[in-house]
């Protein structure tokens, strides 16, 4: 199943989660909302919004809490950007995904939820197409992550005998990229009005026997700007070869 994204016809509610405090980016976030920290001369959230709009998704909800007035003051209603923005207000911290339950009426039965600190040009069309064509209840964007063990790794048998020895090996894992697409059945699994995390929703969906698929991110860039290290990585990458949305 496929929709013409040029007409903005993907039948999904788009929600950017931007209610967190960004504590791992202190002191930058003491007086500045994390999503407004610039990369390549443009706030993180603006990169994400421009990427969504370029893919035909021009009606966007943004959850806000901490320093909400800064985000709302910068983006407004989106009219100057050629899009429409509505805000979901978190009176208490709602975790990385709980704010979706605060909105009572949604125009569509499918929800594209994206963490507001993601700096990425992931394939939105491919992600949506995979979800709908596989008739999934939930899709999770997955990125490859290499982890290097700083020690020699032993594979040992029951008797203590060493079967294999690898010195400082690297292992590749597919990890959660903080981008979700799910239907009303998954939304109904979420507790209403309390903090809830994306990983909890994935676990709840699996435990409920729902059809959950992972969609590999295979091209382009993806950085979770959740620390000073990843912020520096994004800034260095943009200076070397500023990516186009």
PLY file of the C-alpha trace (Angstrom):
ply
format ascii 1.0
element vertex 245
property float x
property float y
property float z
element edge 244
property int vertex1
property int vertex2
end_header
0.00 0.00 0.00
1.37 3.42 -0.92
0.24 7.01 -0.81
1.29 9.99 -2.84
3.32 11.97 -0.32
3.39 15.00 -2.59
-0.28 15.46 -1.81
0.40 15.02 1.89
-1.82 11.94 1.87
-0.03 9.67 4.33
-2.88 8.86 6.75
-0.84 9.42 9.91
-0.93 11.77 12.85
2.58 13.21 13.23
3.75 13.88 16.78
7.16 15.24 17.75
7.98 14.58 21.40
9.73 17.67 22.82
8.64 17.77 26.44
11.88 16.67 28.09
14.39 18.76 30.02
17.54 17.62 28.22
19.45 17.12 31.46
22.32 15.27 29.74
23.07 18.43 27.73
23.53 20.71 30.71
24.64 23.49 30.96
23.46 24.20 27.38
19.90 23.35 28.38
19.80 25.36 31.62
18.08 28.22 29.80
17.57 26.83 26.29
15.20 24.10 25.19
17.15 21.10 23.91
15.34 21.03 20.56
16.43 24.63 19.90
20.15 23.93 20.14
21.56 24.70 16.69
23.23 22.24 14.34
24.55 23.68 11.07
23.02 27.02 12.01
19.50 25.65 12.50
17.73 24.29 15.61
17.51 20.51 15.87
13.71 20.52 15.74
13.69 22.69 12.63
15.80 20.12 10.78
13.22 17.48 11.70
10.23 19.63 10.75
11.77 20.57 7.41
12.41 16.90 6.68
8.81 15.98 7.51
7.42 18.81 5.40
9.62 17.83 2.45
7.99 14.40 2.63
4.46 15.76 2.52
3.80 15.71 6.27
2.77 19.29 6.98
0.31 18.86 9.87
2.38 18.32 12.98
1.67 18.03 16.69
4.45 18.85 19.14
4.38 17.85 22.79
5.86 20.55 25.01
6.52 20.87 28.72
9.81 22.25 30.04
10.54 25.68 28.48
7.48 25.24 26.26
7.25 28.97 25.62
10.60 28.90 23.82
9.52 26.21 21.37
6.13 27.83 20.78
7.70 31.26 20.41
10.15 30.01 17.80
7.79 27.85 15.73
4.43 29.53 16.33
1.57 27.87 14.48
3.90 26.89 11.64
2.28 29.18 9.12
5.55 30.95 8.27
7.07 27.54 7.53
4.22 26.50 5.27
2.91 23.92 7.74
0.38 23.61 10.55
1.54 23.07 14.14
-0.60 22.21 17.16
0.81 21.76 20.64
0.16 19.11 23.27
0.85 20.57 26.71
2.42 18.33 29.33
1.35 19.60 32.74
3.53 16.89 34.28
6.38 15.00 32.67
4.87 12.37 30.36
7.98 10.43 29.43
9.10 9.91 25.86
5.68 8.92 24.45
2.96 9.32 27.09
1.82 12.74 25.82
0.10 11.06 22.86
-2.71 10.06 25.25
-3.40 13.69 26.19
-5.01 14.48 22.84
-8.61 13.27 22.78
-9.38 13.50 19.08
-7.10 12.44 16.27
-7.97 12.70 12.56
-6.23 9.42 11.65
-5.96 5.93 13.11
-2.19 5.75 12.67
0.47 7.61 14.65
3.98 8.59 13.57
5.82 9.52 16.76
9.35 10.90 16.68
11.68 11.89 19.50
12.38 15.62 19.24
16.14 15.22 19.67
16.61 13.10 16.56
18.84 14.59 13.87
18.16 12.43 10.84
17.06 12.26 7.23
15.60 8.77 7.61
13.47 7.48 4.74
9.99 8.52 5.86
8.30 7.17 2.75
10.06 3.83 3.02
9.25 3.60 6.73
5.55 4.28 6.17
5.39 1.98 3.15
6.95 -0.88 5.13
4.45 -0.43 7.96
1.38 -0.36 5.74
2.50 -3.03 3.26
3.25 -5.47 6.09
-0.07 -4.65 7.77
1.84 -4.10 10.99
0.33 -2.85 14.21
3.59 -1.13 15.06
6.85 -0.31 13.30
10.08 0.77 14.97
12.91 2.43 13.07
16.10 0.46 13.75
19.68 1.65 13.39
22.90 -0.32 13.48
25.09 0.25 16.52
28.62 -1.11 16.91
29.80 -1.81 20.43
33.44 -2.57 21.14
34.23 -4.65 24.20
37.39 -3.25 25.82
38.49 -6.69 27.06
39.24 -10.12 25.71
36.02 -12.14 25.51
36.04 -15.79 26.53
33.63 -18.44 25.31
33.67 -21.15 27.97
32.18 -24.61 28.13
30.33 -26.14 31.12
33.58 -27.61 32.44
35.37 -24.27 32.33
37.31 -25.09 29.20
37.91 -22.12 26.90
36.43 -22.76 23.47
37.19 -19.40 21.94
39.01 -16.19 22.75
38.33 -12.84 21.01
40.46 -9.83 21.87
38.39 -6.63 22.14
35.72 -7.71 19.64
33.06 -5.51 18.08
29.43 -6.55 18.07
26.71 -5.07 15.90
23.24 -4.55 17.33
20.08 -3.09 15.84
18.83 -0.47 18.29
15.70 1.62 18.72
16.00 4.88 16.76
13.19 6.70 18.59
10.80 6.69 15.61
7.53 4.76 15.88
4.49 4.18 13.69
1.50 2.41 15.19
-2.26 2.05 15.01
-5.13 2.65 17.40
-4.81 -0.85 18.89
-1.32 0.04 20.14
-2.46 3.44 21.40
-5.12 1.66 23.47
-2.38 -0.24 25.31
-1.01 2.97 26.78
-2.07 4.10 30.27
-3.78 7.46 30.07
-2.37 10.63 31.59
0.83 9.26 33.14
4.47 9.13 32.11
5.21 6.36 29.63
8.25 5.47 27.57
8.60 4.29 23.99
10.38 1.11 25.01
7.52 0.29 27.38
5.04 0.60 24.54
7.08 -1.75 22.34
7.21 -4.30 25.15
3.48 -3.95 25.80
2.73 -4.47 22.10
4.88 -7.61 21.98
3.31 -8.98 25.16
-0.15 -8.36 23.71
0.73 -10.40 20.62
0.54 -7.45 18.24
2.39 -7.47 14.92
5.53 -5.40 15.57
8.15 -4.92 12.86
11.58 -3.31 12.80
12.48 -1.20 9.78
16.25 -0.83 9.26
17.66 2.63 8.61
19.93 1.83 5.70
20.95 5.16 4.19
21.49 8.75 5.23
22.31 9.91 8.74
20.84 9.41 12.19
22.09 10.90 15.44
20.29 10.88 18.78
21.38 14.21 20.26
21.09 13.18 23.87
24.59 14.00 25.08
27.43 16.44 24.52
29.30 13.74 22.61
26.50 13.13 20.09
25.88 16.88 19.75
29.54 17.35 18.82
29.24 14.46 16.38
26.25 16.10 14.66
27.98 19.47 14.51
31.21 17.98 13.12
29.31 15.98 10.51
27.33 19.03 9.38
30.55 21.04 8.97
32.22 18.37 6.83
29.28 17.71 4.55
26.10 19.57 5.45
23.30 17.10 4.60
20.28 18.28 2.65
16.79 17.42 3.89
0 1
1 2
2 3
3 4
4 5
5 6
6 7
7 8
8 9
9 10
10 11
11 12
12 13
13 14
14 15
15 16
16 17
17 18
18 19
19 20
20 21
21 22
22 23
23 24
24 25
25 26
26 27
27 28
28 29
29 30
30 31
31 32
32 33
33 34
34 35
35 36
36 37
37 38
38 39
39 40
40 41
41 42
42 43
43 44
44 45
45 46
46 47
47 48
48 49
49 50
50 51
51 52
52 53
53 54
54 55
55 56
56 57
57 58
58 59
59 60
60 61
61 62
62 63
63 64
64 65
65 66
66 67
67 68
68 69
69 70
70 71
71 72
72 73
73 74
74 75
75 76
76 77
77 78
78 79
79 80
80 81
81 82
82 83
83 84
84 85
85 86
86 87
87 88
88 89
89 90
90 91
91 92
92 93
93 94
94 95
95 96
96 97
97 98
98 99
99 100
100 101
101 102
102 103
103 104
104 105
105 106
106 107
107 108
108 109
109 110
110 111
111 112
112 113
113 114
114 115
115 116
116 117
117 118
118 119
119 120
120 121
121 122
122 123
123 124
124 125
125 126
126 127
127 128
128 129
129 130
130 131
131 132
132 133
133 134
134 135
135 136
136 137
137 138
138 139
139 140
140 141
141 142
142 143
143 144
144 145
145 146
146 147
147 148
148 149
149 150
150 151
151 152
152 153
153 154
154 155
155 156
156 157
157 158
158 159
159 160
160 161
161 162
162 163
163 164
164 165
165 166
166 167
167 168
168 169
169 170
170 171
171 172
172 173
173 174
174 175
175 176
176 177
177 178
178 179
179 180
180 181
181 182
182 183
183 184
184 185
185 186
186 187
187 188
188 189
189 190
190 191
191 192
192 193
193 194
194 195
195 196
196 197
197 198
198 199
199 200
200 201
201 202
202 203
203 204
204 205
205 206
206 207
207 208
208 209
209 210
210 211
211 212
212 213
213 214
214 215
215 216
216 217
217 218
218 219
219 220
220 221
221 222
222 223
223 224
224 225
225 226
226 227
227 228
228 229
229 230
230 231
231 232
232 233
233 234
234 235
235 236
236 237
237 238
238 239
239 240
240 241
241 242
242 243
243 244
